[in-house]
Amino acid sequence: MLHTSRALRRANAAADARNAITARRPKLILGTITGGVLGLALTVGMVSAPAAGAEMPDAVASVASFVTGAEETPAKSVDDSALTMVAAKDAVAAAEAVNAEVAASGLDLGAAPASVDTSDVTTWVGQLADRDGLSHRELSSLTAYTVTGIEEITAETAALQQSYTTAQEAKAAADAAAAQAAQEAAVLAQTNTVDGAKAAARDIAASEYGWGEDQFSCLNSLWTKESGWNYQAYNASGGATGIPQALPGSKMASAGSDWQTNAATQVRWGLGYISSVYGTPCSAWSHSQSVNWY
C-alpha cells in the first residue's frame, strides 16, 4: 500500500510538471500571436513586395518562440535537474548517516522503521547524471519523481531520527535505573554484614536518639547476645527474628517493608523498641542481664 501511494504521488508530480510545460500561458501566447499576425499584415501593405523567390520570415513562429521561451525551457530543465541532483545527494547522505548510526547502536526502535530506503532516489540520481541522453519530457518527469523522493526521504529521516532519539533516552533511563539498583544492592550487601549493621546502628543511635559510644557499647553487648548481629537470625523455639530478635518478626514491618532483607530496617525498629520500653540501650542491657531477655 505504501509503495502504491508513493508511485501515485510521483506519477502526479511528473504529470504536473509536463502539464506546466505544455500548457504554459496559452492565452497570452494566442493574443500575442494574433497581434503579431495583424502587425505583419499591416507592414506588408506598407512596403514594397519582396523580390521573386525571396523567403518570408515565419512571423507567427518567431513570436510564439519569443513568448513561450521554448528555446530556453530545455536549458532551464537541465539547470533544475542539476539542482535536484545536489539536493537528492544531500538527502540520501543524511538518511544513510542516520541509518548507519542506528544500525551501529543496536537499539530497538520498536514498531518504528529502523532505516530509510534511499534506493529509488539513488537510482534516479544516477539517471539524471546521464541526462544528455534524455528527452526534455523524460528529463522533466524524472526530475519531478526525484523531487517527490527527496521530500519522502527527508520526512522519513526526521522520523527515524526522532525514533532513535527516543530509544536513546529510554536506554539512558534504563541504564541509570540499573546503576542505581546496583548501587543500592551494594550498599545493602554491606549493611547486611555484621560490621555494616553495627555501623548503621551507631549512626542511627547518634543521629536519631543522641546516644553516644557508651550507649552503643551496651547495645553491642545486647545484640551480640541476642543474634550476633545476624539479620537472618531466627529462634526456632520462640520465633524471635532478626538482629533485635523481634517477636514476632513481622513487628519490624512498621520500620519498613524490607525488614526481612535489610539489617538497617531491623536496627531502626530495634532502637525504637529500646527507646520506648527501656529508655536507653544500657537499661535494656541491664534488664537482659538480670532476666535473660529484654
Backbone as a ProteinNet text record, in pm:
[ID]
protein_1_A
[PRIMARY]
MLHTSRALRRANAAADARNAITARRPKLILGTITGGVLGLALTVGMVSAPAAGAEMPDAVASVASFVTGAEETPAKSVDDSALTMVAAKDAVAAAEAVNAEVAASGLDLGAAPASVDTSDVTTWVGQLADRDGLSHRELSSLTAYTVTGIEEITAETAALQQSYTTAQEAKAAADAAAAQAAQEAAVLAQTNTVDGAKAAARDIAASEYGWGEDQFSCLNSLWTKESGWNYQAYNASGGATGIPQALPGSKMASAGSDWQTNAATQVRWGLGYISSVYGTPCSAWSHSQSVNWY
[TERTIARY]
84.1	0	86.2	195	284	353.8	397	465	371.7	244.1	145.2	121.2	109.9	86.2	200.7	322.2	437.6	437.5	409.4	409.9	306.8	187.2	83.2	127.3	191.2	236.1	340.3	431.2	536.6	479.4	384.3	321	247.9	176.5	106.6	203.8	316.4	415.9	472.3	498.6	552.6	450.2	323.5	217.9	204.1	209.5	200.9	315.4	435	549.8	530.3	480	457.6	349.3	241.6	130.9	176.4	262	309.8	391	460.9	545.2	461	370.2	294	181.4	134	19.7	59.2	181.6	232.9	173.4	104	43.1	-23.8	-120.6	-181.6	-255	-323.6	-399.6	-306.8	-198.5	-104.7	-39.1	-6.6	55.3	-39.6	-166.8	-265.7	-282.6	-292.4	-310.9	-189.8	-72.9	48.3	65.3	34.3	46.8	-50.4	-174.4	-274.8	-228.1	-177	-127.1	-12.4	73.5	187.5	144.1	44.4	-5.4	-65.5	-148.3	-209.7	-103.3	-6.1	100	177.8	200.4	272.5	194.2	60.9	-22.5	-16.7	-23.7	-17.5	116.8	222.1	354.9	371.6	321.2	332.8	260.8	149.1	73.3	143.7	239.8	303.5	438.2	496.7	627.5	615.2	718	715.1	726	677.3	679.6	821.7	851.6	987.7	1017.2	1141.8	1181.9	1131.5	1114.7	1063.9	1158.3	1102.2	1179.7	1233.1	1218.2	1268.1	1179.7	1240.1	1164.5	1114.9	988.7	929	957.5	993.4	1014.3	882.4	888.5	769.8	742.4	663.9	639.9	569.3	469.3	393.2	483.3	568.4	658.7	757.6	805.2	902.2	840.2	717.6	650.3	622.3	571.9	540.7	665.3	776.5	901.2	947.4	930.8	973.6	889.1	755.1	664.2	675.6	679.6	679.9	815.8	920.9	1053.7	1091	1040.3	1063.9	1211.3	1290.2	1432.1	1504.6	1447.1	1512.4	1468.5	1351.2	1297.4	1386.9	1441.3	1530.7	1650.5	1708.6	1823.7	1782.8	1664.2	1616.6	1591.2	1537.4	1514.1	1643.8	1748.2	1878	1929.8	1912.2	1953.7	1876.3	1743.3	1661.6	1703.4	1733.3	1772.3	1906.1	1996.5	2126.1	2109.1	2024.7	1998.3	1928.7	1836.3	1766.2	1863.2	1960.9	2061.5	2138.5	2177.5	2251.9	2167.4	2042	1953	1928.8	1914.9	1890.4	2010.8	2129.8	2251.1	2263.4	2230.9	2236.2	2134.9	2013.3	1909.1	1948.3	2003.8	2047.1	2160.3	2257	2369.8	2323	2229	2177	2103.2	2023.3	1948.3	2041.7	2141	2232.2	2318.4	2347.5	2422.8	2341.8	2213.2	2127.3	2107.7	2090.6	2078.6	2197.7	2318.2	2440.2	2448.8	2410.4	2418.3	2320.7	2200	2100.1	2145.9	2197.3	2242.9	2357.5	2451.3	2566.5	2525.1	2419.2	2375.5	2315.3	2252.8	2186.8	2060.1	2010.6	1891.1	1765.6	1671.2	1542.3	1448.7	1402.6	1313.3	1166.7	1141.4	1003.4	937.7	818.2	742.6	789.2	871.7	917.8	1018.6	1021.7	1121.2	1262.3	1352.2	1488.9	1582.6	1531.4	1615.6	1529.1	1592.8	1525.9	1571.3	1476.1	1508.5	1544.9	1668.9	1715	1740.3	1702.4	1739	1678	1548.6	1484	1550.3	1568.8	1628	1771.8	1844.5	1981.6	1981.7	1884.3	1872.8	1841.5	1749.5	1711.6	1825.8	1902.6	2018.2	2115.8	2133.9	2221.5	2168.6	2037.4	1978.2	1989	1972.1	1985.3	2128.7	2224.1	2364	2390.6	2307.6	2321.4	2211.3	2176.5	2061.6	2079.8	2202.4	2222.3	2151.7	2129.3	2061.8	1911.9	1856.5	1713	1643.9	1519.1	1438.5	1396.5	1346.5	1301.8	1190.3	1097.1	986.3	1036.3	1127.3	1182	1257.2	1332	1408.6	1315.3	1207.4	1112.2	1044.2	1002.5	935.5	1028.9	1152.2	1247.9	1282.7	1293.8	1320.8	1205.7	1081.4	964.6	960.8	991.1	999.9	1101.5	1216.5	1325.4	1288.8	1223.4	1180.1	1085.8	991	899.2	975	1073.4	1154.2	1233.7	1284.2	1359	1269.3	1146.9	1053.5	1025.6	1008.6	979.4	1099.3	1218.7	1338.4	1361.2	1341.6	1362.1	1267	1139.2	1040.7	1072.6	1110.2	1140.4	1268	1364.7	1488.1	1459.7	1374.4	1337.4	1264.3	1175	1101.6	1195.8	1290.5	1386.7	1474.2	1517.6	1599.9	1523.9	1394.1	1313.5	1298.6	1274.4	1262.3	1393.5	1503	1635.3	1662.1	1629.3	1648.7	1565.3	1441.4	1354.5	1412.5	1466.2	1526.5	1651.3	1729.3	1848.3	1810.6	1707.2	1663.6	1611.7	1538.7	1487	1601.5	1702.2	1816.7	1894.1	1911	1982.1	1908	1775.2	1695.6	1707.3	1703.2	1715.2	1853.4	1957	2092.7	2108.6	2049.5	2058.2	1985.9	1870	1794.8	1872.6	1935.9	2014	2134.1	2198.1	2313.7	2271.4	2156.1	2104.7	2072.1	2010.3	1976.4	2102.3	2204	2329.5	2396.3	2389.9	2449.4	2375.4	2243.8	2164	2189	2204.4	2232	2367.2	2465.6	2598.6	2594.6	2518.9	2505.5	2435.1	2329.4	2254.5	2341.6	2419.4	2506.4	2605.3	2656.6	2749.8	2679.3	2559.5	2484	2447.7	2425.2	2382.1	2495.9	2616.9	2725.8	2719.7	2791.9	2794.9	2849.1	2960.3	3019.5	2926.9	2861.6	2769.8	2651.5	2596.5	2482.4	2522	2641.9	2689.1	2708.9	2762	2782.5	2648.4	2548.8	2415.7	2356.9	2374.3	2320.9	2387.9	2519.5	2592	2542.5	2522.4	2478.5	2336.4	2243.8	2104.2	2092.8	2166.3	2160.4	2205.2	2308.1	2359.2	2269.7	2228.6	2154.4	2008.5	1943	1800.8	1771.7	1869.3	1844	1947.5	2052.9	2156.3	2238.6	2243.4	2319.8	2463.7	2555.3	2696.6	2754.6	2888.6	2958.3	2929.8	2900.2	2869.8	2742.5	2641.7	2516.4	2535.9	2618.7	2642	2713.9	2801.7	2871.7	2771.4	2669.8	2564.5	2482.4	2450.7	2372.9	2448.9	2578.4	2660.7	2657.1	2667.7	2663.3	2527.6	2419.9	2284.5	2258.8	2286.8	2251.1	2352.8	2473.9	2567.2	2513.7	2459.2	2399.3	2274	2187.8	2059.1	2072.8	2153.9	2155.4	2292.8	2393.7	2525.2	2525	2427.9	2412.8	2383.6	2320.9	2285.7	2141.2	2122.2	1986.9	1897.3	1956.4	1878.7	1856.1	1896.7	1882.7	1735.8	1711.1	1572.7	1574.2	1493.9	1482.7	1368.6	1404.9	1303.7	1206.5	1250.7	1162.6	1060.1	1099.3	1006.4	961.7	1037.9	1001	1061.3	1147.6	1213.7	1301.4	1301.1	1361.3	1454.4	1560.5	1647.3	1742.3	1812.2	1912.7	1855.7	1739.7	1686.3	1602	1586.4	1504	1360.5	1299.8	1160.9	1069.9	965.6	873.2	729	656.2	704.3	785.7	855	939.1	861.8	735.8	655	635.1	660.5	652	742.3	854.2	952.6	905.5	791.2	735.3	700.2	678.6	648.5	765.9	885.2	1004	1036.7	970.5	997.4	954.6	903.8	856.3	970.1	1094	1208.6	1273.2	1196.9	1253.1	1317.9	1273.2	1329.4	1466	1495	1617.2	1713.1	1676.6	1759.3	1791.9	1919.6	1963.9	1935.8	1949.2	1927.1	1783.1	1688.5	1547.3	1525.7	1588.4	1576.7	1638.3	1753.2	1820.4	1732.1	1673.5	1589.3	1470.2	1407.5	1295.2	1344.6	1456.8	1508.4	1543.1	1601.7	1635.3	1508	1408	1280.2	1216.1	1223.3	1166.9	1240	1372.4	1450.5	1418.1	1407.6	1380	1243	1141	1005.4	985	1056.3	1034.3	1135.4	1262.7	1367.8	1434.2	1412.6	1472.2	1607.7	1696	1830.7	1878	1976.6	2034.4	2095.9	2156.6	2217.9	2112.6	1995.8	1886.3	1835.4	1826	1781	1882.2	2010.1	2114.9	2112.5	2089	2079	1963.1	1849.7	1733.3	1762.6	1828.1	1862	1956.6	2049.5	2143.8	2074.8	1969.5	1904.3	1800.2	1728.8	1621.1	1643.2	1751.6	1790.7	1702.5	1631.5	1555	1530.7	1486.8	1455.8	1331.1
-121.3	0	124.5	125.1	241.1	262.3	151.1	161.4	220	172.3	222.8	370.8	412.2	553.3	639.7	592.6	670	680.2	568.1	568.2	665.5	669.4	763.5	907.4	936.1	1073.7	1115.2	1023	1055.8	1072.5	986.2	997.2	1130.2	1170.8	1300.2	1416	1406.2	1512.5	1523.8	1408.3	1409.7	1467	1427.9	1480	1630.6	1679.3	1824.5	1897.6	1838.3	1902.6	1910.5	1798.9	1800.9	1899.9	1902.7	1994.9	2140.3	2168.2	2305.8	2349.3	2252.3	2286.2	2302.1	2206.7	2206.5	2309.7	2352	2444.4	2582	2623.9	2748.4	2871.9	2945.2	3073	3066.9	2979.8	2966.5	3091.8	3156.3	3275.3	3387.6	3406.2	3511.8	3485.2	3356.9	3321.4	3350.2	3310.6	3330.8	3477.4	3559.3	3702.8	3763.7	3722.5	3779.3	3737	3609.2	3560.7	3634.1	3652	3722.8	3864.3	3932	4068.1	4069.6	3968.8	3962.9	3944.8	3860.9	3838	3964.6	4033.8	4158.4	4262.7	4270.5	4368.1	4335.2	4209.7	4169.1	4205.4	4185.6	4217.9	4365.7	4452.2	4596	4636	4571.2	4605.9	4569.1	4454.1	4409.7	4504.9	4560.5	4653.3	4785.6	4818.2	4948.5	4946.3	4829.3	4823.5	4757.2	4772.4	4713.9	4564.2	4494	4349.2	4301.3	4189	4136.6	4084.3	4064.9	4013.3	3872.5	3832.2	3698.2	3594.4	3493.6	3383.4	3408.4	3530.2	3560.2	3491	3441.8	3373.6	3474	3462.3	3546.3	3483.9	3563.2	3506.2	3457	3349.9	3294.5	3378.1	3484.1	3578.1	3511.3	3429	3364.6	3274.8	3195.4	3105.7	3183.6	3296.8	3377.8	3435.6	3487.8	3545.4	3438.3	3324.3	3216.4	3170.9	3157.7	3116.6	3218.6	3347.7	3452.3	3451.5	3438.9	3447	3325.1	3205.2	3082.7	3051.6	3111.3	3077.8	2935.6	2881.2	2741.1	2709	2806.2	2781	2772.5	2836.3	2839.2	2725.5	2667.5	2567.5	2445.7	2383.5	2269	2303.7	2421.7	2461.4	2477.3	2536.5	2553.5	2418.5	2323.6	2190.1	2124.4	2145.7	2089.5	2151.3	2283.9	2351.2	2297.7	2281.8	2230.8	2089.6	2007.5	1870.2	1865.6	1958.5	1962.2	2000.1	2099.4	2139.4	2027.4	1959.1	1847.9	1735.5	1709.7	1607.3	1640.2	1767.2	1808.3	1786.9	1832.3	1816.9	1669.6	1588.1	1445.4	1377.8	1412.9	1354.1	1391.9	1516.9	1560.4	1483.3	1466	1394.4	1248.7	1186.3	1046.1	1033.4	1126.3	1121.1	1135.3	1227.4	1247.7	1122.8	1063.1	943.6	827.5	808.6	695.3	714.4	839.7	865.6	822.9	857.2	817.1	665.4	607.7	461.4	392.1	440.7	379.2	393.9	511.2	534.9	445.7	431.9	346.8	200.9	156.6	17.8	-10.4	84.5	66.1	64.3	137.1	144.9	14.2	-60.4	-183.9	-161.6	-38.6	-8.6	-61.8	-102.3	-148.9	-29.4	-1.4	112.3	72	-51.1	-95.7	-112	-56	-69.9	26.1	123.2	222.4	160.8	206.1	155.6	183.1	89.1	102.6	166	198.2	261.1	331.5	419.5	490.7	428.5	394.2	334.5	445.9	448.4	552.1	498.1	373.6	309.1	376.2	412.5	474.4	606.4	692.5	823.5	807.8	713.7	689.7	648.6	565.3	524	643	727.4	843.2	943.7	958.6	1048.1	997.2	866.4	809.1	832.9	826.3	852.2	999.7	1087.8	1231.2	1267.2	1193.7	1221.1	1196	1112.3	1082.3	1151.5	1274.6	1344	1386.9	1389.1	1427.3	1331.6	1209.2	1112.2	1108.9	1200.6	1202.5	1310.6	1283.1	1386.2	1488.8	1602.9	1707.6	1655.7	1579.9	1527.1	1425.8	1338	1239.4	1307.7	1412.5	1483.9	1551.8	1613.1	1680.5	1581.3	1466.9	1365.8	1308.2	1277.3	1219	1317.4	1444.7	1547.1	1555	1548.5	1554.3	1434.2	1315.1	1196.7	1216.6	1268.7	1284.5	1385.4	1494.7	1594.8	1530.8	1450.7	1382.4	1285.6	1215.5	1123.7	1194	1312.7	1391.7	1426.5	1468.8	1505.1	1384.9	1266.2	1146.9	1107.6	1110.5	1073.5	1169.8	1299	1399.3	1375.8	1349	1324.2	1195.3	1090.6	962.9	970.3	1049.9	1066.4	1137	1240	1311.6	1218.3	1134.4	1040.5	937.1	888.6	790.8	852.8	976.8	1044.6	1060	1091.9	1106.9	973.5	865.9	733.4	692.6	724.1	690.5	767.5	896.4	979.2	925.6	888.2	832.6	703.6	618.6	493	518.6	619.5	654.6	701.4	785	835.8	722.1	628.2	514.6	428.2	406.7	326.4	396.7	528.9	603.7	594.4	603.8	593.3	453.3	351.9	214.1	188.9	243	226.6	295.5	415.5	488.6	412.6	356.5	279.8	155.1	90.9	-28.9	5.4	118.8	161.4	194.6	261.4	294.3	168.3	71.9	-53.9	-128.8	-126.4	-194	-127.9	6.6	79.1	48.2	46.8	15.9	-127.4	-218.9	-357.8	-370	-293.2	-296.6	-241.3	-130.3	-70.6	-168.4	-232.4	-326.5	-445.1	-495	-608.8	-572.4	-449.6	-405.7	-388.4	-330.7	-309.6	-441.3	-543	-671.9	-755.7	-702.8	-769.7	-727.5	-799.4	-763.1	-622.4	-593	-459.1	-352	-384.5	-287.8	-259	-364	-346.3	-262.9	-286.2	-207.9	-61.6	-39.3	98.4	169.6	99.7	158.9	189	97.7	118	236.6	247.3	358.8	492.5	495.7	620.1	657.8	562.9	590.9	627.1	556.9	585.7	727.9	774	909.1	1014.9	992.3	1096	1108.1	995.8	999.5	999.5	951.9	943.2	1016.5	1060.2	1131.8	1043	913	820.1	812.1	816.6	813.1	673.5	669.5	541.8	456.4	520.3	441.7	360	422.5	351.3	246.6	280.2	183	59.1	79.1	-33.6	-130.3	-74.7	-158.6	-227.5	-151.8	-208.2	-322	-301.4	-404.4	-533.3	-519.4	-637.1	-706	-625	-679.3	-758.8	-698.8	-765.4	-872.1	-864.5	-974.8	-1099.7	-1079.9	-1190.6	-1243.9	-1151.6	-1190.7	-1260.9	-1203.1	-1253.2	-1258.8	-1206.3	-1197.2	-1097.8	-1004.3	-903.8	-967.6	-1081.2	-1150.3	-1116.1	-1048.1	-1005.3	-1124.5	-1240.1	-1358.8	-1451.9	-1407	-1490.7	-1522.7	-1644.8	-1686.3	-1790.3	-1766.6	-1857.8	-1954.6	-2076.8	-2175.1	-2207.2	-2201	-2237.3	-2129	-2003.4	-1896.6	-1810.9	-1812.2	-1732.1	-1593.8	-1561.2	-1430.2	-1419.6	-1298.7	-1283.9	-1163.6	-1181.1	-1070.2	-1024.5	-914.9	-861.7	-831.1	-763.1	-731.9	-844.6	-954.6	-1068.1	-1025.2	-959.7	-916.3	-1038.6	-1030.7	-1143.4	-1092.8	-1121.2	-1188.9	-1094	-1148.7	-1066.8	-964.8	-994.9	-903.8	-767.8	-756.9	-625.3	-523.2	-571.5	-480.4	-416	-461.2	-400.5	-254.3	-216.6	-76.2	14.9	-42.1	37.8	30.7	-59.7	-71.3	-206.3	-206.3	-331	-428.1	-379.4	-465.2	-522.3	-531.9	-573.5	-712.1	-798.4	-932.6	-936.6	-834.7	-837.7	-723	-631.6	-512.6	-497.9	-513.9	-503.5	-365.2	-260.5	-124.4	-105.3	-167.6	-157.8	-226.5	-342.1	-412.2	-331.1	-269	-187.1	-69.7	-3.6	112.7	71.7	-42.3	-86.8	-121.7	-192	-233.9	-116.1	-10.5	107.8	178.6	181.7	243.1	165.5	33.6	-50.5	-26.2	-22.9	0.7	136.7	238.8	374.9	381.1	316.4	326.3	240.1	128	36.8	57	80.8	87.9	225.6	309.4	443.2	450.4	354.6	354.5	211.2	190.9	57.2	1.3	87.4	37.1	-15.6	47.8	-1.1	-135	-147.9	-273.7	-384.1	-348.9	-447.5	-493.9	-403.3	-438.1	-534	-505	-592.2	-731.3	-735.4	-863.6	-944.6	-876.4	-946.2	-1007	-940.8	-985.4	-1095.6	-1089.1	-1186.6	-1269	-1238.8	-1312.4	-1285.5	-1178.8	-1133.7	-983.4	-919.9	-776.3	-746.6
0	0	0	79.1	85.5	-47.2	-112.2	-239.9	-343.3	-344.2	-439.5	-418.3	-293.6	-262.8	-312.1	-290.8	-337.6	-489.1	-554.9	-700.9	-755	-692.7	-737.2	-719.2	-602.4	-579.9	-682.5	-711	-807.1	-947.7	-983.2	-1114.5	-1127.3	-1022.7	-1024.9	-1037.7	-965.5	-973.8	-1113.8	-1178.3	-1314	-1411.3	-1392.3	-1479.4	-1464.2	-1342.1	-1319.1	-1388.3	-1380.8	-1445	-1595.9	-1655.4	-1801	-1839	-1762.1	-1792.2	-1783.7	-1684.4	-1670.1	-1790.4	-1849.9	-1965.9	-2091.6	-2114.9	-2240.9	-2243.3	-2127.2	-2121.8	-2070.7	-2090.6	-2034.8	-2102.2	-2027.3	-2067.9	-2206.3	-2228.3	-2361.6	-2406.3	-2314.7	-2355.6	-2397.2	-2323.7	-2357.7	-2493	-2517.4	-2645.3	-2759.9	-2747.1	-2853.3	-2883.8	-2779	-2800.8	-2867.7	-2828.4	-2886.1	-3030.7	-3058.5	-3196	-3285.9	-3238.5	-3318.8	-3349.8	-3247.8	-3269.2	-3367.2	-3358.1	-3449.6	-3592.7	-3611.8	-3748.3	-3805.4	-3726.2	-3774.2	-3805.9	-3714.8	-3738.6	-3863.6	-3889.9	-4009.6	-4133.9	-4130.8	-4246.8	-4277.4	-4177.7	-4199.6	-4258.2	-4204.7	-4253.6	-4399.7	-4437.4	-4577.3	-4668.6	-4623.9	-4706.2	-4723.3	-4638.5	-4641.9	-4713.4	-4736.4	-4800.1	-4934.2	-5015.3	-5149.5	-5139.9	-5240.3	-5242.1	-5251.5	-5192	-5199.1	-5338.4	-5361.1	-5491.7	-5508.2	-5634.8	-5661.9	-5604.8	-5540.1	-5484.8	-5346.6	-5291.1	-5156.6	-5054	-4943.3	-4838.1	-4734.7	-4700.3	-4596.8	-4460.7	-4355.9	-4222.4	-4164.4	-4085.3	-4019.7	-3895.7	-3911.7	-3801.1	-3685.5	-3714.3	-3608.7	-3524.7	-3590.7	-3518.6	-3435.4	-3488.6	-3414.2	-3289.1	-3301.2	-3185.9	-3081	-3127.1	-3033.3	-2958.5	-3029.5	-2967.5	-2865.1	-2897.4	-2804.8	-2678.2	-2698	-2584.6	-2494.5	-2550.9	-2470.5	-2411.6	-2469.6	-2420.1	-2452.4	-2563.5	-2597.2	-2609.2	-2653.2	-2671.3	-2536.8	-2432.1	-2302.9	-2211	-2237.8	-2147.8	-2130.4	-2233.3	-2211.5	-2124.2	-2146.6	-2065.2	-1919.1	-1898.9	-1761.8	-1695.8	-1773.7	-1718.6	-1676.2	-1756.1	-1721.3	-1592.1	-1580.7	-1456.9	-1336.7	-1354.2	-1245.5	-1206.1	-1305.8	-1276	-1203.6	-1238	-1170.4	-1023.5	-997.6	-859.3	-783	-852.3	-789	-753	-839.9	-810.7	-682.7	-668.5	-548.9	-423.8	-429.7	-313.9	-282.8	-388.3	-367.3	-302.6	-348.8	-290	-142.7	-110.8	29.6	114.1	61.6	135.8	157.4	54.3	64.9	166.5	161	254.4	398.8	422.6	557.8	606.3	517.6	555.7	585.7	501.8	521.9	647	682.1	805.2	927.4	927.1	1039	1038	918.4	907.7	973.4	941	993.3	1144.7	1195.3	1339.5	1414.9	1360.9	1425.5	1424.3	1309.8	1298.8	1395.4	1406.6	1495.1	1641.2	1675.3	1815.7	1864.5	1773.1	1813.4	1893.1	1896.4	1975.3	1907.1	1987.9	1938.3	1926	1804.5	1782.9	1791.3	1832.4	1844.8	1709.9	1695.6	1571.2	1463.3	1498.5	1401.2	1304.4	1177.1	1082	1132.8	1108.9	1158.8	1057.8	937.5	835.9	733.4	655.3	546.2	415.1	328.4	198.9	99.9	54.6	-38.2	-178.7	-203.1	-329	-450.9	-442.8	-559.1	-597.1	-496.7	-525.4	-574.7	-520	-566.5	-712.8	-751.7	-892.7	-981.5	-938.9	-1020	-1033.3	-927.7	-936	-1041.7	-1045.3	-1147	-1287.3	-1304.8	-1435.9	-1473.9	-1375.9	-1403.8	-1441.4	-1390.1	-1423.5	-1571.8	-1633.1	-1775.7	-1854.5	-1811.5	-1868.9	-2014.1	-2065.3	-2205.9	-2299.7	-2254.1	-2338.4	-2319.9	-2240.3	-2213.7	-2295.7	-2332.5	-2397.4	-2293.7	-2341.6	-2249.1	-2158.6	-2215.4	-2136.7	-2033.3	-2074.6	-1981.7	-1867.3	-1902	-1801	-1700.6	-1751	-1662.7	-1568.9	-1625	-1543.9	-1438.3	-1479.1	-1386.1	-1274	-1308.4	-1207.3	-1106.3	-1159.4	-1071.1	-976.9	-1030.6	-945.5	-834.5	-870.5	-773.6	-665.9	-705	-606.2	-504.6	-553	-462.1	-370.8	-428	-348.4	-240.3	-271.7	-173.2	-55.2	-84.7	21.9	112.5	51.4	130.4	217.2	157.9	233.8	349.4	323.8	428.1	545.8	514.5	619.9	695.6	622.7	686.8	770.8	724.2	802.2	934.2	928.3	1050.8	1147.6	1093.2	1179.5	1240.7	1160.9	1212.3	1320.1	1298.9	1398.2	1529.7	1521.2	1642.3	1714.4	1638.2	1698.8	1765.1	1699.3	1752.5	1881.3	1880.6	1999.9	2116.7	2087.7	2191.5	2248.2	2159	2204	2288	2248	2325.5	2466.3	2473.3	2603.6	2691.8	2630.8	2706.7	2759.1	2676.1	2718.6	2830.3	2815.7	2919.3	3053.1	3047.4	3170.5	3230.8	3144.2	3193.4	3253.4	3187.9	3239.5	3374.7	3386.3	3512.7	3623.8	3590.4	3689.8	3731.4	3633.5	3664.8	3752.1	3720.5	3800.4	3943.3	3956.1	4088.6	4168	4098.8	4165.2	4209.1	4123.1	4156.6	4277.1	4278.9	4390.3	4520.5	4513.4	4631.9	4679.6	4584	4620.5	4690.4	4639.3	4701	4842.7	4860.2	4994	5087.9	5037.3	5119.8	5159.9	5063.7	5094.4	5204.4	5198.6	5301	5435.7	5432.5	5556.5	5623.4	5542.1	5596.5	5655.8	5651.8	5723.8	5871.2	5955.7	6098.1	6115.9	6051.2	6064.4	6007.7	5894.5	5833.9	5923.1	5986.3	6076.1	6197.7	6250.2	6364.2	6325.9	6205.2	6159.4	6145.5	6091	6077.6	6215.1	6310.5	6445.5	6513.9	6500.8	6561.7	6504.7	6371.8	6306	6348.2	6345.9	6381.5	6529.6	6614.1	6758.5	6787.6	6716.9	6739.9	6676.6	6551.6	6478.4	6521.6	6558.4	6590.6	6741.4	6822.4	6967.8	7052.6	6990.5	7064.8	7155.3	7127.5	7209.5	7160.9	7252.5	7219.1	7228.1	7237	7235.8	7359.7	7473.4	7593.4	7573.5	7512.6	7486	7375.5	7277.3	7171.4	7227.4	7324.4	7386.2	7449.3	7519.8	7579	7470.6	7363.8	7252.8	7186.2	7168.1	7105.4	7187.7	7319.9	7408.1	7400.3	7397.8	7395.6	7268.3	7155.3	7029.8	6988.2	7042.7	7020.9	7090.7	7211.6	7286.2	7216.9	7168.7	7112.1	6976.1	6886.4	6747.9	6683.2	6751.8	6688.2	6572.3	6573.3	6468.1	6330.8	6332.8	6207.8	6170.8	6060	6022.5	5984.6	5962	5927.3	6048	6164.7	6284.8	6311.3	6351.7	6380.3	6492.5	6594.4	6708.2	6681	6649.5	6610.3	6722.9	6845.4	6956.9	6989	6972.5	7008.2	6891.9	6782.6	6665.8	6662.5	6760.2	6759.2	6633.9	6573.4	6440.5	6432.2	6353.8	6316.1	6424.4	6395.9	6486.9	6625.5	6634.6	6769.1	6826.9	6749.7	6793.7	6825.8	6729.1	6742.2	6745.9	6827.7	6841.1	6832.2	6725.4	6605	6515.8	6419	6332.1	6250.8	6223.7	6141.9	6207	6337.3	6403	6334.7	6283.2	6224.1	6094.4	6042.9	5921.3	5943	6071.4	6099.6	6067.4	6057.4	6023.5	5875.4	5802.8	5659.9	5606.6	5483.8	5424	5393.7	5393.4	5363	5490	5595.5	5724.6	5720.6	5630.8	5623.7	5554.3	5475.2	5393.5	5421.5	5510.1	5531.2	5680.1	5711.1	5850.9	5908.4	5825.3	5874.5	5920.4	5849.9	5889.7	6024.9	6041.9	6169.9	6283.9	6254.3	6356.2	6396.1	6295.1	6324.8	6412.2	6381.1	6464.2	6605.5	6615.3	6744.9	6834.7	6777.9	6857.3	6904.4	6817.8	6857.1	6970.8	6964.1	7070.3	7202.3	7196.9	7318.8	7378.7	7294	7341.8	7410.5	7349.2	7404.4	7529.5	7541	7654.1	7766.5	7731.9	7834.4	7845.3	7746.5	7752	7685.2	7719.6	7660.8	7641.6	7555	7536.9	7665.1	7747.5	7871.6	7968.3	7972.4	8056.3	8004.5	7872.1	7813.7	7840.7	7836.4	7861.5	8007.8	8096.5	8239.2	8263.4	8199.5	8213.8	8158.6	8046.6	7984.6	8073.1	8135.2	8222.3	8344	8389.7	8514.2	8487	8372.9	8348.5	8219.7	8150.2	8028.5	7907.5	7912.5	7794.4	7809	7702.5	7713	7631.9
[MASK]
++++++++++++++++++++++++++++++++++++++++++++++++++++++++++++++++++++++++++++++++++++++++++++++++++++++++++++++++++++++++++++++++++++++++++++++++++++++++++++++++++++++++++++++++++++++++++++++++++++++++++++++++++++++++++++++++++++++++++++++++++++++++++++++++++++++++++++++++++++++++++++++++++++++

